[in-house]
Amino acid sequence: MARLRESPGDVAAYERLKAHYLARGDRLAAADLVEGWAARRIDRIEASQAYVEAAQCLADLPREAARCIDLLELALTLHPGHVLAGELLARRLAADPQAWIRSLERRRDTLVRASRPEAEVAELEYQLGEAWAAQGNAERAAHHLRAAYELVPTHLPALRAARRLALEAGRLEAVAELLEREARAEEDRDVKIALYEELRALRERELRDLPGAIDAARAMLALAPEGPRSDELRFWLSDALHVEGRVAEAMRVLAPFVEHGDEKACRRLVELSEGRPDADFALRVLALETLAALYESGGRLEAAVAALEKLSKSLVTREEKAPVAAQLATLLVEKIGDRARGERALRVWAEIAPDDRRPLHALAALLEGAGPSEALLDVLRTLAADPVEGPRYERRALEVARALGMGPAEEVDPSEVEELVEPDEVEELVEPDDVEELVEPDDVEELVEPDDVEELVDADEVEELVEPDEVEELEDDAPPRRAR
């Protein structure tokens, strides 16, 4: 004792003296010693432990019950997380719930006055909330639980207890708010996802709050974009966004499926964007391109044609439309074998891409299969303007024209003239009197003066041109002249 008085921090002297009192059974003296030792400790953890030891010395002394409670409360004030102190105090006050509540309030107030960390105060508020809930006072319980999670937003026990009370009271909006708080506070990913799923179902089915349900679904996908239920959740989210009129967002949710060639997602995306000016144009085009490829590779050719026709209508510029028109025409002509629709598709392609000769070449080949026609002739004449292959198509155009009876007249051999026109027919065609009516002698004189004739043909030249014998022959053969 004297040594400890001389040196209050002498641990060895303290331990010998404590053991001496306990060996003699003087628990009150031991408690006084330990409490004095605790008061001199600078470290809060050490001091808290010492106060618990002092309370244990008094545990079997009925007259010291109040002092024992004070010591345990003091221990917990210094170290709120001291498990043994909390258990001892709870057992001692179990028979008197109001005393337990008053104990919690005293400790809380002490912590507040000492400006202790909010986490320590929040823990006591939580315990107060549970204590009042056990007494059936839901209102006061909710008040303390709210104080706890507002001090420490991540205080999960307080959030769960508050949500339980709100659910029991049927306050579903409060339940949804607490679920959202709890989900944000939770660190375990799987638990977070489960909380958001519960929140989504609550907002969609009970509260009819679709925007709130959409937010919960987005949070779930952010946590597990490739989770076991992510595909199902994306389709749900897309439908919900569509109902809300947020078409472009609804389409973007399905984008990952489209990029991986998911037929169901592509069809859904096309449906969502049908006739909607606010749709995501690029995604609609991608979906239709993907569907056309899937249908064609799967042998569903008519479905592929329908997808390509929709795709063409969705495009704007000729540069965008031309490849689609080519694909559609090729599909109809080469794979389906539909001449009529194939011809129309080729003409559309030719109109879209006037500088591209491929559609006209294909159209000419297609029409050739049906024999000569004015349509074929028209295409061949257009191709005849080609600087390289024009001559070939020009020759073929002449052949088709002749076959149709529309070609140029053939040259006539002189030997065939007699067969074409008989001499008698010539007389019938032109009567002598008609000739006189056509040209009067006076008119001839007016047209050619005698002097002009002499200038035109010299007499000597005439003799050279016609021999006398030939003249006699000509005169003999000539018909008798009619008198004027």
C-alpha positions as CSV (number, residue, x, y, z in Angstrom):
1,M,0.0,0.0,0.0
2,A,2.8,2.4,0.9
3,R,4.7,1.6,-2.2
4,L,1.6,2.3,-4.3
5,R,1.1,5.6,-2.6
6,E,4.7,6.6,-3.4
7,S,4.4,5.4,-7.0
8,P,0.7,5.3,-8.2
9,G,1.7,4.0,-11.6
10,D,3.6,1.0,-10.2
11,V,1.7,-1.9,-12.0
12,A,3.4,-4.6,-10.0
13,A,2.5,-3.1,-6.7
14,Y,-1.1,-2.6,-7.9
15,E,-1.5,-6.2,-9.0
16,R,0.0,-7.5,-5.6
17,L,-2.4,-5.4,-3.6
18,K,-5.5,-6.3,-5.7
19,A,-4.6,-10.0,-5.4
20,H,-4.2,-9.6,-1.6
21,Y,-7.7,-8.0,-1.2
22,L,-9.4,-10.7,-3.4
23,A,-7.6,-13.4,-1.5
24,R,-9.0,-12.1,1.8
25,G,-12.5,-11.8,0.1
26,D,-12.6,-8.1,0.6
27,R,-14.3,-7.3,-2.7
28,L,-15.3,-3.8,-1.7
29,A,-11.6,-2.9,-1.0
30,A,-10.6,-4.5,-4.3
31,A,-13.3,-2.5,-6.1
32,D,-12.1,0.7,-4.5
33,L,-8.5,-0.1,-5.6
34,V,-9.4,-0.9,-9.2
35,E,-11.7,2.1,-9.6
36,G,-8.9,4.4,-8.3
37,W,-6.5,2.7,-10.7
38,A,-9.0,3.2,-13.6
39,A,-9.4,6.9,-12.8
40,R,-5.6,7.4,-13.2
41,R,-5.4,5.7,-16.6
42,I,-4.9,8.0,-19.6
43,D,-5.7,5.4,-22.2
44,R,-9.5,5.1,-22.5
45,I,-9.5,1.4,-23.4
46,E,-7.4,0.6,-20.3
47,A,-9.6,2.7,-18.1
48,S,-12.7,1.1,-19.5
49,Q,-11.4,-2.4,-18.7
50,A,-10.5,-1.4,-15.2
51,Y,-14.0,0.0,-14.5
52,V,-15.4,-3.3,-15.7
53,E,-13.2,-5.2,-13.3
54,A,-14.3,-2.9,-10.5
55,A,-18.0,-3.6,-11.4
56,Q,-17.3,-7.4,-11.3
57,C,-15.8,-7.1,-7.8
58,L,-19.2,-5.6,-6.7
59,A,-21.4,-8.0,-8.7
60,D,-22.3,-10.2,-5.7
61,L,-22.9,-7.3,-3.3
62,P,-26.6,-6.3,-3.4
63,R,-26.0,-3.1,-1.6
64,E,-23.5,-2.0,-4.3
65,A,-25.9,-2.7,-7.3
66,A,-26.3,1.0,-8.2
67,R,-22.5,1.6,-7.9
68,C,-22.0,-1.5,-10.1
69,I,-24.3,-0.1,-12.8
70,D,-22.5,3.3,-12.6
71,L,-19.2,1.6,-13.2
72,L,-20.4,-0.4,-16.1
73,E,-22.0,2.7,-17.7
74,L,-18.7,4.6,-17.1
75,A,-16.8,1.7,-18.8
76,L,-19.2,1.8,-21.8
77,T,-18.9,5.6,-22.0
78,L,-15.2,5.3,-22.3
79,H,-15.4,2.4,-24.7
80,P,-18.9,1.9,-26.2
81,G,-17.7,-1.2,-28.0
82,H,-16.8,-3.1,-24.8
83,V,-18.8,-6.2,-25.3
84,L,-18.5,-7.6,-21.7
85,A,-19.5,-4.3,-20.2
86,G,-22.6,-4.2,-22.4
87,E,-23.6,-7.7,-21.6
88,L,-23.2,-7.3,-17.9
89,L,-25.2,-4.1,-17.9
90,A,-28.0,-5.5,-20.0
91,R,-28.3,-8.6,-17.7
92,R,-28.4,-6.4,-14.7
93,L,-31.1,-4.2,-16.1
94,A,-33.1,-6.9,-18.0
95,A,-35.8,-7.0,-15.4
96,D,-36.3,-3.2,-15.6
97,P,-36.6,-2.0,-19.2
98,Q,-37.1,1.6,-18.2
99,A,-33.9,1.5,-16.2
100,W,-32.1,0.2,-19.2
101,I,-33.5,3.0,-21.3
102,R,-32.5,5.6,-18.8
103,S,-29.0,4.1,-18.7
104,L,-28.7,4.4,-22.5
105,E,-29.9,8.0,-22.4
106,R,-27.4,8.9,-19.7
107,R,-24.5,7.4,-21.7
108,R,-25.7,9.1,-24.8
109,D,-25.9,12.4,-23.2
110,T,-22.4,12.0,-21.7
111,L,-21.0,11.2,-25.1
112,V,-22.7,14.2,-26.6
113,R,-21.4,16.5,-23.9
114,A,-17.9,15.1,-24.4
115,S,-18.2,15.7,-28.2
116,R,-17.4,12.0,-28.8
117,P,-17.5,10.7,-32.4
118,E,-20.9,10.5,-34.0
119,A,-20.5,6.7,-34.5
120,E,-20.5,6.2,-30.7
121,V,-23.6,8.4,-30.3
122,A,-25.4,6.7,-33.2
123,E,-24.8,3.3,-31.6
124,L,-26.6,4.4,-28.4
125,E,-29.4,5.9,-30.4
126,Y,-29.8,2.6,-32.1
127,Q,-30.0,0.7,-28.8
128,L,-32.5,3.2,-27.6
129,G,-34.6,2.6,-30.7
130,E,-34.5,-1.2,-30.1
131,A,-35.3,-0.7,-26.4
132,W,-38.4,1.4,-27.2
133,A,-39.5,-1.0,-29.9
134,A,-39.3,-3.8,-27.4
135,Q,-41.6,-1.8,-25.2
136,G,-44.1,-1.4,-28.1
137,N,-43.5,2.3,-28.6
138,A,-42.9,2.3,-32.4
139,E,-43.0,6.1,-32.7
140,R,-40.2,6.7,-30.1
141,A,-38.3,3.7,-31.5
142,A,-38.5,5.1,-35.1
143,H,-37.3,8.5,-33.7
144,H,-34.1,7.0,-32.2
145,L,-33.4,4.7,-35.1
146,R,-33.7,7.7,-37.5
147,A,-31.3,9.6,-35.3
148,A,-28.9,6.7,-35.6
149,Y,-28.8,6.4,-39.4
150,E,-28.8,10.1,-39.9
151,L,-25.7,10.4,-37.8
152,V,-24.2,7.4,-39.6
153,P,-25.8,6.8,-42.9
154,T,-24.1,3.4,-43.1
155,H,-25.5,2.1,-39.8
156,L,-27.1,-1.0,-41.2
157,P,-28.7,-2.4,-38.0
158,A,-30.5,0.9,-37.5
159,L,-31.7,0.9,-41.1
160,R,-33.0,-2.6,-40.9
161,A,-34.8,-2.0,-37.6
162,A,-36.4,1.1,-39.0
163,R,-37.5,-0.7,-42.1
164,R,-39.0,-3.5,-40.1
165,L,-41.1,-1.0,-38.1
166,A,-42.2,0.9,-41.2
167,L,-43.3,-2.4,-42.8
168,E,-45.2,-3.4,-39.7
169,A,-47.0,-0.1,-39.8
170,G,-47.8,-0.4,-43.5
171,R,-45.8,2.8,-44.4
172,L,-44.6,1.5,-47.8
173,E,-43.1,4.7,-49.0
174,A,-40.9,4.8,-45.9
175,V,-40.0,1.1,-46.5
176,A,-38.9,2.0,-50.1
177,E,-36.8,4.9,-48.8
178,L,-35.1,2.8,-46.2
179,L,-34.5,0.0,-48.7
180,E,-32.7,2.4,-50.9
181,R,-30.7,3.8,-48.0
182,E,-29.8,0.2,-46.9
183,A,-28.8,-0.8,-50.4
184,R,-26.5,2.2,-50.7
185,A,-25.0,1.4,-47.3
186,E,-24.5,-2.3,-47.9
187,E,-21.0,-3.4,-49.0
188,D,-21.8,-7.0,-50.0
189,R,-22.6,-7.0,-53.7
190,D,-25.1,-9.9,-53.6
191,V,-27.0,-8.4,-50.7
192,K,-27.1,-5.0,-52.5
193,I,-28.6,-6.6,-55.6
194,A,-31.2,-8.4,-53.5
195,L,-32.2,-5.1,-51.8
196,Y,-32.5,-3.3,-55.1
197,E,-34.6,-6.2,-56.5
198,E,-36.9,-5.9,-53.5
199,L,-37.1,-2.1,-54.0
200,R,-37.9,-2.5,-57.7
201,A,-40.7,-4.9,-57.0
202,L,-42.1,-2.7,-54.2
203,R,-42.1,0.4,-56.4
204,E,-43.5,-1.3,-59.5
205,R,-46.2,-3.4,-57.9
206,E,-47.2,-1.7,-54.6
207,L,-46.4,1.9,-55.1
208,R,-47.0,2.1,-58.9
209,D,-43.8,4.1,-59.1
210,L,-42.4,3.0,-62.5
211,P,-39.6,5.7,-62.6
212,G,-38.4,4.5,-59.1
213,A,-38.5,0.9,-60.3
214,I,-36.5,1.9,-63.3
215,D,-33.8,3.5,-61.1
216,A,-33.6,0.3,-59.0
217,A,-33.2,-1.9,-62.1
218,R,-30.4,0.4,-63.4
219,A,-28.6,0.1,-60.1
220,M,-28.9,-3.7,-60.3
221,L,-27.4,-3.8,-63.8
222,A,-24.6,-1.5,-62.7
223,L,-23.7,-3.9,-60.0
224,A,-24.0,-7.1,-62.2
225,P,-24.0,-6.3,-65.9
226,E,-23.4,-9.9,-66.7
227,G,-25.3,-11.4,-63.8
228,P,-27.6,-14.5,-64.1
229,R,-30.7,-12.3,-64.4
230,S,-29.2,-9.4,-66.3
231,D,-30.7,-10.4,-69.6
232,E,-34.2,-10.7,-68.2
233,L,-33.7,-7.4,-66.3
234,R,-32.6,-5.6,-69.5
235,F,-35.8,-6.6,-71.4
236,W,-37.9,-5.5,-68.4
237,L,-36.1,-2.2,-68.2
238,S,-36.5,-1.6,-71.9
239,D,-40.2,-2.2,-71.7
240,A,-40.5,0.0,-68.7
241,L,-38.6,2.9,-70.4
242,H,-40.9,2.5,-73.5
243,V,-44.0,2.8,-71.3
244,E,-42.5,6.0,-69.9
245,G,-42.0,7.3,-73.4
246,R,-38.2,7.2,-73.2
247,V,-37.7,5.3,-76.5
248,A,-34.1,6.1,-77.2
249,E,-33.1,5.0,-73.7
250,A,-35.2,1.8,-74.1
251,M,-33.3,1.0,-77.3
252,R,-29.9,1.7,-75.8
253,V,-30.6,-0.8,-73.0
254,L,-30.9,-3.6,-75.7
255,A,-27.8,-2.4,-77.6
256,P,-25.5,-5.1,-76.0
257,F,-27.9,-7.9,-77.3
258,V,-28.0,-6.4,-80.8
259,E,-24.2,-6.2,-81.0
260,H,-24.1,-9.9,-80.1
261,G,-26.7,-10.8,-82.7
262,D,-29.6,-11.6,-80.5
263,E,-32.6,-12.0,-82.7
264,K,-35.2,-11.4,-80.0
265,A,-33.6,-8.2,-78.9
266,C,-33.3,-7.0,-82.6
267,R,-37.0,-7.6,-83.2
268,R,-37.9,-5.8,-80.0
269,L,-35.7,-2.9,-80.9
270,V,-37.3,-2.6,-84.3
271,E,-40.7,-2.6,-82.7
272,L,-39.8,0.1,-80.2
273,S,-38.5,2.4,-82.9
274,E,-41.3,1.9,-85.4
275,G,-42.6,5.3,-86.4
276,R,-40.8,7.1,-83.6
277,P,-38.9,10.2,-84.6
278,D,-37.2,10.2,-81.2
279,A,-35.8,6.7,-81.7
280,D,-32.1,6.0,-81.9
281,F,-31.5,5.9,-85.7
282,A,-28.2,4.1,-85.6
283,L,-29.4,1.3,-83.4
284,R,-32.5,0.8,-85.5
285,V,-30.3,0.4,-88.6
286,L,-28.0,-2.0,-86.8
287,A,-30.9,-4.1,-85.6
288,L,-32.4,-4.3,-89.1
289,E,-29.0,-5.2,-90.7
290,T,-28.5,-7.9,-88.0
291,L,-32.0,-9.3,-88.6
292,A,-31.5,-9.4,-92.4
293,A,-28.3,-11.3,-92.0
294,L,-29.7,-13.7,-89.4
295,Y,-32.8,-14.4,-91.6
296,E,-30.8,-14.9,-94.8
297,S,-28.3,-17.3,-93.1
298,G,-31.1,-19.2,-91.6
299,G,-32.9,-19.7,-94.9
300,R,-35.8,-17.4,-94.0
301,L,-35.5,-15.4,-97.2
302,E,-38.9,-13.6,-97.2
303,A,-38.2,-12.4,-93.7
304,A,-34.8,-11.2,-94.9
305,V,-36.5,-9.3,-97.7
306,A,-38.9,-7.6,-95.3
307,A,-36.1,-6.6,-93.0
308,L,-34.1,-5.1,-96.0
309,E,-37.2,-3.2,-97.2
310,K,-37.6,-1.7,-93.7
311,L,-33.9,-0.9,-93.6
312,S,-34.1,0.9,-96.9
313,K,-37.0,3.0,-95.7
314,S,-35.0,3.9,-92.6
315,L,-32.0,5.2,-94.5
316,V,-31.8,8.7,-96.0
317,T,-29.0,9.2,-98.5
318,R,-28.4,7.5,-101.8
319,E,-25.0,6.3,-100.5
320,E,-26.7,4.5,-97.6
321,K,-29.5,3.1,-99.6
322,A,-27.5,1.8,-102.6
323,P,-25.8,-1.3,-100.8
324,V,-29.2,-2.3,-99.3
325,A,-30.9,-2.0,-102.7
326,A,-28.1,-4.2,-104.2
327,Q,-28.5,-6.8,-101.4
328,L,-32.3,-6.9,-101.8
329,A,-32.1,-7.2,-105.6
330,T,-29.5,-10.0,-105.4
331,L,-31.6,-11.9,-102.8
332,L,-34.8,-11.7,-104.9
333,V,-33.2,-12.6,-108.2
334,E,-30.5,-15.2,-107.2
335,K,-31.9,-16.9,-104.1
336,I,-35.7,-16.5,-104.3
337,G,-36.0,-16.4,-108.1
338,D,-38.8,-13.9,-108.1
339,R,-38.5,-12.3,-111.6
340,A,-41.2,-9.6,-111.1
341,R,-40.0,-8.4,-107.7
342,G,-36.4,-8.9,-108.8
343,E,-36.9,-6.6,-111.8
344,R,-38.5,-3.9,-109.6
345,A,-35.7,-4.1,-107.1
346,L,-33.1,-3.8,-109.8
347,R,-34.8,-0.8,-111.2
348,V,-34.9,0.8,-107.8
349,W,-31.2,0.1,-107.4
350,A,-30.5,1.6,-110.8
351,E,-32.4,4.7,-109.9
352,I,-30.7,5.1,-106.5
353,A,-27.2,4.6,-108.1
354,P,-27.4,6.1,-111.6
355,D,-23.6,6.0,-112.1
356,D,-23.5,2.3,-111.2
357,R,-23.9,0.0,-114.3
358,R,-24.2,-3.2,-112.2
359,P,-28.0,-3.0,-111.7
360,L,-28.5,-2.4,-115.5
361,H,-26.3,-5.3,-116.4
362,A,-28.2,-7.6,-114.0
363,L,-31.5,-6.2,-115.3
364,A,-30.5,-6.9,-118.9
365,A,-29.5,-10.5,-118.0
366,L,-32.8,-11.0,-116.2
367,L,-34.9,-9.6,-119.1
368,E,-33.0,-11.7,-121.6
369,G,-34.4,-14.8,-120.0
370,A,-37.9,-13.7,-121.0
371,G,-37.0,-13.0,-124.7
372,P,-37.1,-9.8,-126.7
373,S,-39.2,-7.0,-125.2
374,E,-39.4,-3.3,-125.2
375,A,-38.2,-3.3,-121.6
376,L,-35.1,-5.2,-122.6
377,L,-34.6,-2.9,-125.6
378,D,-34.8,0.2,-123.3
379,V,-32.2,-1.2,-120.9
380,L,-29.9,-2.2,-123.8
381,R,-30.1,1.3,-125.4
382,T,-29.2,2.8,-122.0
383,L,-26.2,0.4,-121.7
384,A,-25.1,1.3,-125.3
385,A,-23.9,4.6,-124.0
386,D,-21.2,2.8,-122.0
387,P,-17.8,3.9,-123.3
388,V,-16.3,0.4,-122.9
389,E,-19.1,-2.2,-123.4
390,G,-21.4,0.1,-125.4
391,P,-20.8,-1.4,-128.8
392,R,-21.7,-4.9,-127.6
393,Y,-25.0,-3.7,-126.1
394,E,-25.7,-1.5,-129.2
395,R,-25.5,-4.6,-131.5
396,R,-27.7,-6.5,-129.2
397,A,-30.2,-3.6,-129.1
398,L,-30.4,-3.7,-132.9
399,E,-31.0,-7.4,-132.8
400,V,-33.8,-7.0,-130.3
401,A,-35.3,-4.1,-132.3
402,R,-35.4,-6.2,-135.5
403,A,-37.0,-9.1,-133.5
404,L,-39.7,-6.7,-132.4
405,G,-40.1,-5.3,-135.9
406,M,-38.7,-1.9,-134.8
407,G,-35.3,-2.0,-136.6
408,P,-34.0,0.1,-139.5
409,A,-35.0,-0.9,-143.2
410,E,-32.7,-3.4,-144.9
411,E,-30.7,-2.4,-148.1
412,V,-32.6,-3.4,-151.4
413,D,-30.7,-5.2,-154.1
414,P,-31.3,-3.6,-157.6
415,S,-32.1,-7.0,-159.1
416,E,-35.0,-7.2,-156.7
417,V,-36.6,-4.0,-157.9
418,E,-38.6,-5.7,-160.7
419,E,-40.0,-8.1,-158.2
420,L,-41.0,-5.3,-156.0
421,V,-42.7,-3.1,-158.7
422,E,-44.0,-4.3,-162.1
423,P,-43.9,-2.0,-165.2
424,D,-47.7,-1.9,-165.5
425,E,-47.9,-0.8,-161.9
426,V,-45.6,2.1,-162.7
427,E,-48.0,3.3,-165.4
428,E,-50.8,3.0,-163.0
429,L,-48.9,5.1,-160.5
430,V,-48.1,8.0,-162.9
431,E,-50.2,8.8,-166.0
432,P,-48.6,10.8,-168.9
433,D,-51.2,13.6,-168.5
434,D,-50.2,13.8,-164.8
435,V,-46.6,14.5,-165.9
436,E,-47.7,17.3,-168.1
437,E,-49.7,18.8,-165.3
438,L,-46.7,18.5,-163.0
439,V,-44.3,20.4,-165.4
440,E,-45.5,22.7,-168.2
441,P,-43.2,23.3,-171.2
442,D,-43.1,27.0,-170.4
443,D,-42.0,26.2,-166.9
444,V,-39.1,24.2,-168.4
445,E,-38.1,27.1,-170.6
446,E,-38.2,29.4,-167.6
447,L,-36.0,27.0,-165.6
448,V,-33.3,26.6,-168.3
449,E,-32.5,29.2,-170.9
450,P,-31.0,28.0,-174.3
451,D,-27.9,29.9,-173.7
452,D,-27.5,28.2,-170.3
453,V,-27.7,24.8,-172.0
454,E,-25.0,25.7,-174.4
455,E,-22.8,26.8,-171.5
456,L,-23.5,23.6,-169.6
457,V,-22.8,21.2,-172.5
458,D,-20.6,21.9,-175.4
459,A,-21.5,20.4,-178.8
460,D,-18.2,18.6,-179.1
461,E,-18.6,17.2,-175.6
462,V,-22.0,15.8,-176.7
463,E,-20.5,14.0,-179.6
464,E,-17.9,12.5,-177.3
465,L,-20.5,11.4,-174.8
466,V,-22.8,9.8,-177.4
467,E,-21.7,8.2,-180.7
468,P,-23.9,8.6,-183.8
469,D,-24.7,5.0,-183.9
470,E,-25.8,5.1,-180.3
471,V,-28.0,8.0,-181.0
472,E,-29.8,6.0,-183.7
473,E,-30.3,3.1,-181.3
474,L,-31.7,5.4,-178.6
475,E,-34.0,7.0,-181.2
476,D,-35.3,3.6,-182.4
477,D,-36.0,2.5,-178.8
478,A,-37.6,5.8,-177.7
479,P,-41.4,6.0,-177.7
480,P,-43.1,8.3,-180.2
481,R,-43.4,11.9,-179.0
482,R,-46.8,13.2,-178.4
483,A,-47.8,16.3,-180.4
484,R,-47.9,19.5,-178.5
